[in-house]
Amino acid sequence: MILVNTDYITGKKFEMLGLVRGSTIQSKNIGRDITQSFKTLVGGELKAYTQMMNEARALATKRMVDEAEQLGADAVVNIRYASAAVMQGAAEVIAYGTAVKFVNE
């Protein structure tokens, strides 16, 4: 599966199959939250939260790819990511793009 954030793939012609998406909602871990709150006192990267968001993006991407594969797609183009707070301490991460099938000409 080819994944790109452009609306083209060099050297490939394709037909669009439709929008595909994957999402997940992650919540803060109380233990992680306590240690990260101490980090805000001295500044710097909140590595536990960075890891949590990286895992959330990876899971959302996997779910998007799974949906594309169900459509018989060869690639997903124009991929975008978004996140939003859904409640205090929880955020949704969504990955979406256009599933495409290569055509021979």
Backbone as ProteinMPNN parsed JSONL, in Angstrom:
{"seq_chain_A": "MILVNTDYITGKKFEMLGLVRGSTIQSKNIGRDITQSFKTLVGGELKAYTQMMNEARALATKRMVDEAEQLGADAVVNIRYASAAVMQGAAEVIAYGTAVKFVNE", "coords_chain_A": {"N_chain_A": [[0.849, -1.177, 0.0], [0.67, 2.106, -0.957], [1.239, 5.189, 0.553], [0.595, 8.573, 0.503], [0.92, 12.156, 0.908], [0.229, 13.8, -1.106], [-1.723, 14.695, -4.057], [-1.179, 13.063, -6.139], [0.738, 10.381, -7.629], [3.847, 9.95, -8.764], [4.277, 8.812, -12.026], [2.138, 7.074, -11.972], [-1.172, 6.224, -12.881], [-4.486, 6.545, -11.809], [-7.713, 5.531, -10.518], [-10.208, 6.992, -8.511], [-11.45, 5.615, -5.521], [-12.751, 6.332, -3.211], [-13.366, 8.116, -0.092], [-11.41, 7.318, 2.72], [-10.919, 6.485, 6.149], [-9.511, 6.512, 9.432], [-9.625, 6.246, 12.945], [-8.902, 7.02, 16.398], [-9.393, 7.224, 19.903], [-7.65, 8.521, 22.521], [-6.806, 8.418, 25.946], [-5.459, 10.166, 28.774], [-3.086, 8.664, 30.916], [-3.218, 8.1, 34.353], [-0.885, 7.761, 35.943], [1.081, 8.5, 34.11], [0.208, 11.079, 33.683], [0.706, 12.351, 36.132], [3.542, 12.266, 36.329], [4.185, 13.733, 34.033], [3.096, 16.184, 34.645], [4.854, 17.175, 36.52], [7.005, 17.645, 34.851], [6.181, 19.879, 33.462], [6.788, 21.89, 35.162], [9.519, 22.381, 34.962], [9.956, 22.556, 32.281], [10.394, 21.525, 28.807], [10.269, 18.649, 26.579], [7.344, 16.654, 26.645], [7.652, 13.612, 26.869], [6.225, 11.194, 27.3], [3.645, 11.875, 26.481], [4.161, 12.552, 23.84], [4.885, 10.045, 22.843], [2.424, 8.734, 23.254], [0.776, 10.138, 21.44], [2.074, 9.565, 19.02], [1.641, 6.799, 18.893], [-1.135, 6.833, 18.706], [-1.507, 8.123, 16.208], [-0.313, 6.193, 14.559], [-2.059, 4.009, 14.928], [-4.476, 5.096, 13.97], [-3.726, 5.488, 11.298], [-3.273, 2.823, 10.505], [-5.891, 1.8, 10.695], [-7.13, 3.337, 8.721], [-5.759, 2.407, 6.439], [-6.575, -0.286, 6.517], [-9.307, 0.04, 5.899], [-9.05, 1.058, 3.303], [-7.879, -1.141, 2.017], [-10.019, -2.936, 2.125], [-11.599, -1.864, 0.167], [-10.189, -2.54, -2.03], [-8.019, -1.007, -2.75], [-4.952, 0.335, -4.081], [-3.422, 2.341, -3.151], [-3.331, 5.22, -0.946], [-4.084, 8.519, -1.314], [-3.399, 12.041, -0.758], [-3.344, 12.235, 2.062], [-4.319, 13.201, 5.306], [-4.061, 14.404, 8.679], [-5.759, 14.892, 11.764], [-6.576, 16.246, 14.965], [-8.503, 16.344, 17.971], [-9.857, 17.515, 21.031], [-12.004, 15.507, 22.895], [-13.116, 15.248, 25.309], [-12.315, 16.25, 28.667], [-9.002, 15.381, 29.127], [-8.935, 13.487, 27.103], [-8.315, 12.719, 23.693], [-9.093, 12.735, 20.208], [-7.643, 11.227, 17.39], [-7.492, 11.433, 13.961], [-7.04, 9.962, 10.793], [-7.174, 10.537, 7.355], [-7.946, 10.1, 3.883], [-7.847, 9.668, 0.274], [-8.781, 6.734, -1.225], [-7.312, 4.877, -3.826], [-7.174, 3.147, -6.99], [-4.845, 1.655, -9.103], [-4.595, 2.123, -12.65], [-4.069, 0.684, -15.848], [-2.696, 2.019, -18.756]], "CA_chain_A": [[0.0, 0.0, 0.0], [1.407, 3.36, -1.032], [0.584, 6.265, 1.297], [1.216, 9.866, 0.202], [0.109, 13.316, 1.268], [-0.002, 14.562, -2.337], [-2.874, 14.175, -4.792], [-0.668, 12.306, -7.278], [1.885, 9.496, -7.425], [4.615, 10.074, -9.992], [4.325, 7.644, -12.892], [0.964, 6.212, -11.785], [-2.519, 6.719, -13.172], [-5.394, 5.814, -10.93], [-9.111, 5.953, -10.365], [-10.55, 7.182, -7.105], [-12.435, 4.687, -4.975], [-13.536, 7.017, -2.191], [-12.76, 8.562, 1.153], [-11.16, 6.318, 3.767], [-10.488, 7.135, 7.384], [-9.299, 5.706, 10.623], [-9.503, 7.131, 14.101], [-8.792, 6.44, 17.726], [-9.472, 8.193, 20.995], [-6.683, 8.176, 23.559], [-6.943, 9.187, 27.179], [-4.241, 10.252, 29.568], [-2.873, 7.676, 31.967], [-3.045, 8.863, 35.588], [0.529, 7.723, 36.314], [1.783, 9.309, 33.117], [-0.224, 12.455, 33.889], [1.407, 12.885, 37.306], [4.955, 12.507, 36.007], [4.283, 14.784, 33.024], [2.783, 17.477, 35.256], [6.106, 17.654, 37.114], [7.843, 18.111, 33.753], [5.762, 21.22, 33.064], [7.405, 22.85, 36.078], [10.881, 22.695, 34.525], [9.957, 22.731, 30.833], [10.939, 20.456, 27.983], [9.327, 17.773, 25.885], [6.558, 15.697, 27.427], [7.927, 12.429, 26.047], [5.158, 10.195, 27.417], [2.542, 12.316, 25.636], [4.624, 12.423, 22.459], [4.758, 8.626, 22.524], [1.002, 8.416, 23.174], [0.228, 10.679, 20.199], [2.655, 8.781, 17.923], [0.909, 5.531, 18.854], [-2.486, 7.127, 18.23], [-1.414, 8.353, 14.761], [-0.031, 4.903, 13.907], [-3.285, 3.211, 14.961], [-5.427, 5.72, 13.044], [-3.236, 5.193, 9.954], [-3.542, 1.401, 10.239], [-7.329, 1.636, 10.47], [-7.408, 3.931, 7.413], [-5.238, 1.457, 5.449], [-7.478, -1.447, 6.523], [-10.509, 0.423, 5.16], [-8.667, 1.16, 1.895], [-7.692, -2.503, 1.512], [-11.348, -3.523, 1.932], [-12.104, -1.34, -1.103], [-9.314, -3.014, -3.099], [-7.134, 0.093, -3.129], [-3.503, 0.148, -4.194], [-2.765, 3.468, -2.484], [-4.166, 6.284, -0.391], [-3.467, 9.802, -1.638], [-3.895, 13.23, -0.077], [-3.568, 11.869, 3.466], [-4.294, 14.277, 6.294], [-4.274, 14.032, 10.076], [-6.363, 15.925, 12.601], [-6.844, 15.808, 16.337], [-9.427, 17.216, 18.694], [-10.225, 17.077, 22.375], [-13.397, 15.065, 22.937], [-13.49, 15.489, 26.7], [-11.095, 16.559, 29.42], [-8.08, 14.263, 29.266], [-9.027, 12.53, 25.996], [-8.23, 13.343, 22.372], [-9.271, 11.886, 19.037], [-6.741, 11.41, 16.26], [-8.093, 10.866, 12.761], [-6.271, 9.969, 9.547], [-8.103, 10.354, 6.247], [-7.407, 10.318, 2.55], [-8.615, 9.112, -0.834], [-8.331, 5.415, -1.69], [-7.219, 4.838, -5.276], [-6.788, 1.898, -7.662], [-4.048, 1.935, -10.291], [-5.136, 1.695, -13.935], [-3.058, 0.544, -16.908], [-3.057, 2.686, -20.017]], "C_chain_A": [[0.892, 1.237, 0.0], [0.589, 4.438, -0.321], [1.32, 7.562, 1.007], [0.294, 11.0, 0.639], [-0.075, 14.274, 0.087], [-1.216, 13.979, -3.046], [-2.454, 13.423, -6.054], [0.446, 11.371, -6.804], [2.623, 9.487, -8.754], [4.647, 8.748, -10.751], [3.126, 6.723, -12.776], [-0.305, 6.942, -12.2], [-3.472, 5.885, -12.331], [-6.807, 6.362, -11.001], [-9.405, 6.038, -8.874], [-11.64, 6.202, -6.687], [-13.296, 5.341, -3.902], [-12.719, 7.384, -0.972], [-12.573, 7.383, 2.104], [-10.63, 7.048, 4.992], [-10.287, 6.108, 8.477], [-9.149, 6.651, 11.793], [-9.333, 6.322, 15.375], [-8.942, 7.571, 18.736], [-8.57, 7.686, 22.107], [-6.959, 9.026, 24.79], [-5.626, 9.161, 27.934], [-4.256, 9.172, 30.638], [-2.566, 8.44, 33.249], [-1.584, 8.878, 36.042], [1.362, 8.589, 35.399], [1.461, 10.787, 33.345], [0.517, 13.098, 35.064], [2.852, 13.2, 36.959], [5.112, 13.635, 34.995], [3.955, 16.153, 33.608], [4.012, 18.042, 35.964], [7.014, 18.24, 36.036], [7.455, 19.527, 33.332], [6.356, 22.291, 33.981], [8.787, 23.293, 35.605], [10.989, 22.904, 33.015], [10.566, 21.549, 30.103], [9.84, 19.603, 27.37], [8.626, 16.843, 26.858], [6.589, 14.374, 26.658], [6.832, 11.366, 26.127], [3.966, 10.58, 26.543], [2.922, 12.253, 24.157], [4.477, 10.978, 22.001], [3.29, 8.245, 22.355], [0.415, 8.913, 21.852], [0.805, 9.962, 18.976], [1.936, 7.449, 17.774], [-0.506, 5.744, 18.316], [-2.481, 7.365, 16.717], [-1.175, 7.047, 14.015], [-1.293, 4.038, 13.854], [-4.324, 3.781, 13.995], [-5.024, 5.429, 11.594], [-3.528, 3.742, 9.582], [-5.021, 1.176, 9.93], [-7.746, 2.223, 9.124], [-6.962, 2.972, 6.303], [-6.133, 0.223, 5.377], [-8.748, -1.16, 5.726], [-10.218, 0.516, 3.661], [-8.497, -0.231, 1.28], [-9.024, -3.2, 1.279], [-11.987, -3.05, 0.623], [-11.286, -1.83, -2.297], [-8.325, -1.968, -3.576], [-5.68, -0.356, -3.222], [-2.742, 1.214, -3.417], [-3.811, 4.352, -1.822], [-3.414, 7.585, -0.646], [-4.104, 10.911, -0.806], [-4.222, 12.963, 1.399], [-3.417, 13.096, 4.355], [-4.542, 13.688, 7.679], [-4.923, 15.201, 10.802], [-6.521, 15.35, 14.002], [-7.757, 16.822, 16.996], [-9.668, 16.634, 20.072], [-11.698, 16.683, 22.355], [-13.975, 15.186, 24.34], [-12.205, 15.787, 27.451], [-10.249, 15.296, 29.564], [-8.137, 13.236, 28.153], [-9.032, 13.279, 24.67], [-8.443, 12.302, 21.289], [-8.199, 12.243, 18.022], [-7.401, 10.718, 15.076], [-7.123, 11.009, 11.593], [-7.28, 9.743, 8.428], [-7.43, 10.691, 4.928], [-8.317, 9.697, 1.509], [-7.995, 7.795, -1.271], [-8.363, 5.416, -3.215], [-6.779, 3.453, -5.766], [-6.018, 2.265, -8.912], [-4.73, 1.385, -11.543], [-3.976, 1.624, -14.936], [-3.548, 1.228, -18.163], [-1.981, 2.465, -21.04]], "O_chain_A": [[1.762, 1.387, 0.858], [-0.609, 4.581, -0.566], [2.527, 7.656, 1.233], [-0.923, 10.842, 0.73], [-0.487, 15.42, 0.268], [-1.691, 12.901, -2.689], [-3.277, 13.175, -6.936], [1.014, 11.548, -5.726], [2.069, 9.056, -9.766], [4.995, 7.705, -10.197], [3.098, 5.678, -13.425], [-0.485, 8.124, -11.907], [-3.288, 4.679, -12.164], [-7.058, 7.474, -11.466], [-8.902, 5.24, -8.083], [-12.618, 5.991, -7.404], [-14.445, 4.947, -3.703], [-11.551, 7.017, -0.839], [-13.471, 6.557, 2.269], [-9.981, 8.089, 4.885], [-10.823, 5.001, 8.439], [-8.601, 7.743, 11.645], [-9.585, 5.118, 15.418], [-8.648, 8.729, 18.44], [-8.714, 6.556, 22.574], [-7.301, 10.204, 24.685], [-4.798, 8.267, 27.76], [-5.302, 8.822, 31.184], [-1.731, 9.344, 33.235], [-1.096, 9.918, 36.485], [2.242, 9.323, 35.849], [2.335, 11.644, 33.216], [0.91, 14.262, 34.989], [3.338, 14.29, 37.264], [6.062, 14.412, 35.08], [4.466, 17.169, 33.136], [4.194, 19.259, 36.006], [7.715, 19.222, 36.281], [8.31, 20.295, 32.891], [6.416, 23.463, 33.612], [9.184, 24.439, 35.818], [12.014, 23.381, 32.53], [11.181, 20.676, 30.716], [8.651, 19.81, 27.612], [9.243, 16.312, 27.782], [5.673, 14.061, 25.898], [6.54, 10.707, 25.129], [3.343, 9.713, 25.929], [2.082, 11.933, 23.316], [4.0, 10.717, 20.897], [2.941, 7.518, 21.425], [-0.355, 8.199, 21.21], [0.093, 9.77, 17.99], [1.65, 7.017, 16.657], [-1.011, 4.921, 17.552], [-3.358, 6.862, 16.015], [-1.765, 6.816, 12.959], [-1.562, 3.403, 12.834], [-4.981, 3.026, 13.279], [-5.883, 5.155, 10.755], [-3.979, 3.463, 8.471], [-5.358, 0.441, 9.002], [-8.619, 1.671, 8.454], [-7.697, 2.749, 5.341], [-6.42, -0.264, 4.283], [-9.214, -2.01, 4.967], [-11.039, 0.102, 2.842], [-8.925, -0.468, 0.151], [-9.153, -3.978, 0.333], [-12.816, -3.75, 0.043], [-11.645, -1.569, -3.445], [-7.844, -2.045, -4.707], [-5.245, -1.287, -2.544], [-1.576, 1.031, -3.067], [-5.007, 4.249, -2.096], [-2.258, 7.737, -0.249], [-5.182, 10.751, -0.235], [-5.247, 13.413, 1.911], [-2.512, 13.911, 4.176], [-5.147, 12.626, 7.827], [-4.662, 16.362, 10.486], [-6.591, 14.136, 14.194], [-7.781, 17.997, 16.63], [-9.682, 15.417, 20.256], [-12.54, 17.431, 21.86], [-15.193, 15.22, 24.518], [-11.116, 15.592, 26.913], [-10.72, 14.273, 30.061], [-7.461, 12.21, 28.233], [-9.661, 14.328, 24.533], [-8.036, 11.148, 21.422], [-7.886, 13.416, 17.82], [-7.818, 9.564, 15.172], [-6.471, 12.04, 11.428], [-8.14, 8.868, 8.529], [-6.474, 11.464, 4.874], [-9.422, 9.254, 1.82], [-6.823, 7.746, -1.644], [-9.321, 5.894, -3.823], [-6.11, 2.703, -5.055], [-6.473, 3.091, -9.702], [-5.358, 0.327, -11.509], [-3.03, 2.409, -14.868], [-4.689, 1.035, -18.582], [-2.095, 2.945, -22.168]]}, "name": "protein", "num_of_chains": 1, "seq": "MILVNTDYITGKKFEMLGLVRGSTIQSKNIGRDITQSFKTLVGGELKAYTQMMNEARALATKRMVDEAEQLGADAVVNIRYASAAVMQGAAEVIAYGTAVKFVNE"}
